[in-house]
Amino acid sequence: MANLERNGKILLDLVRQPGNNLCADCGAPDPDWASYTLGIFVCLNCSGMHRNLPDVSKVKSIRLDLWDDSLVEVKRGNSAAKAIFEKCVPAFFYRPQQKDCIVLKDQWIRAKYERREFTGENNYFHQVYSSDSFESTLWKKGKDNKQFLKRIFVLSRKDFTLRYFIKEDSKVPKAVICMKDLNAVFQTEKVGHTHGLQISYLQDKRTRNLFVYHENGQVIVSLFNAIRATRLAYLQKKHPTLQDSDLIPQLTRHCLKEGYMEKTGPTQREPFKKRWFTLCSMDRKLLYFKTPLDATELGAVFIGSESHSYSVSESSSKSTRGGRWHCGITLKTPFREFLFMCEQEQEQREWLEALRKVISQPMTPEDYTNTNQRRHK
């Protein structure tokens, strides 16, 4: 028993050391679990994914389980493990964080320890992600209905496009999407599938959304990273003087805030209508849709900077024209004043914080171009 208590103290000392005090896989603070076969410390959520790899990783709680001497002997630590299992991670490969969806974290763990993609033993997977052509058959939601149908997606590095076809023998693609305007982000709750992916792009100056999934997690995450690889190649060609570190944040972009608000018209005397809003800080757009799964935006508002007369504040106005919500937000632009209503004060605070974050950022030369192209409806 004395040895077991001593081993418990050894583990608690180890997990407090720099590098070990964050989950080896998602970066969550204060990990409570350890893989005694890999010699790493992981959080509760990632430990569950390690349990799905019994031939590679065996985990125990560092606080609740008893540790024999033989198990404590593997003292590699997170930093040493990363030097082995993350030795050759490509710049474009997405490294999941604590708040990312399960399929991203699960495939990251499998890629590192099960498939050993980044140890430098071979570059097969790197070649797959960076190949001239990457093809995948996905389930895609219909534009005007909720039915998912199989579609063939072909990613081309030669002309920096993503095409999708209705049938395998189709000669003409249903759509050709340029890498310039493409974004991909996992939206598992919105799509209603644990492997759900949202692909967005510009079509006739409006944002078009595709909602897709694949039953196999490795397939959908591989497509996601192949898109990031192709986007990086496109941006490297477009901006040859920039470093990869400047381009990586632009490969795929999470929205800053999403959710329902009520919106009135330009005179603010029109009835309020419930709309689904999406705010992206990278391109400074506040998009709105009728529902979260709409294929095309109803409209968009460009969010400039404070120095260009953009501001946002809590509104004291009450929704009296058909609206049910009473937590107001006033967004002022050089062209128009917008009035939105949130259902709860918490939602109101979150939207105010998100909008202020965008307004506080200085505008880029590309932003100046975009401000002349956006519609204010």
Secondary structure, DSSP 8 states (H G I E B T S, - for coil): -HHHHHHHHHHHHHHTSTTTTB-TTT--BS--EEETTTTEEE-HHHHHHHHT-TTT--EEETTTS---HHHHT----HHHHHHHHTTT--TTS----TTS-HHHHHHHHIIIIIS-TTSSS--HHHHHHTSSEEEEEEEEE-SSSS-EEEEEEEEETTTTEEEEESSTT-SS-SEEEEGGG-EEEE-HHHHTSTT-EEEEEEETTEEEEEEEE-SSHHHHHHHHHHHHHHHHHHHHHH-TTS-HHHHGGGSS---SEEEEEEE--TTS-S--EEEEEEEETTTTEEEEESSTT-SB-SEEEE---GGGT-EEEEE-----SS----EEEEEE-SS-EEEEEESSHHHHHHHHHHHHHHHTS---HHHHHHHTT----
